[in-house]
Amino acid sequence: PTKAYRLSAYVISGALASLGGLIVASRVGRGDISAGNSLLLDAVAASLIGYAVLDKRRPHVIGTVVGAIFVGVLLNGLTMLNAPYYTQDFVKGVVLVGALAATFGLGKKR
């Protein structure tokens, strides 16, 4: 049964990744291999913030959803403030370092 679960997880992951690729290609208007590079830091920050939300020291869905909402609200706020793109990247990096410190650095002291 473990091999079947693992295979189904890979199939579902591949199907959802292809669906995401189709959505990004339809938004960009062409199939570009580097179309989603700007979204990588957002995804990593959302998942690592998800680690730190409930202090489980492992990934979980609720924390990742909270992290994605936090990153989305943060970027929308910076866009509304007319912050330049490099400032948005800097703030995302600071939030990412803070999430890493909260997850791995401060968790060892407990």
Rosetta blueprint (number, residue, H / E / L):
1 P L
2 T H
3 K H
4 A H
5 Y H
6 R H
7 L H
8 S H
9 A H
10 Y H
11 V H
12 I H
13 S H
14 G H
15 A H
16 L H
17 A H
18 S H
19 L H
20 G H
21 G H
22 L H
23 I H
24 V H
25 A H
26 S H
27 R H
28 V H
29 G L
30 R L
31 G L
32 D L
33 I L
34 S L
35 A L
36 G L
37 N H
38 S H
39 L H
40 L H
41 L H
42 D H
43 A H
44 V H
45 A H
46 A H
47 S H
48 L H
49 I H
50 G H
51 Y H
52 A H
53 V H
54 L L
55 D L
56 K L
57 R L
58 R L
59 P L
60 H L
61 V H
62 I H
63 G H
64 T H
65 V H
66 V H
67 G H
68 A H
69 I H
70 F H
71 V H
72 G H
73 V H
74 L H
75 L H
76 N H
77 G H
78 L H
79 T H
80 M H
81 L L
82 N L
83 A L
84 P L
85 Y H
86 Y H
87 T H
88 Q H
89 D H
90 F H
91 V H
92 K H
93 G H
94 V H
95 V H
96 L H
97 V H
98 G H
99 A H
100 L H
101 A H
102 A H
103 T H
104 F H
105 G H
106 L L
107 G H
108 K H
109 K H
110 R L
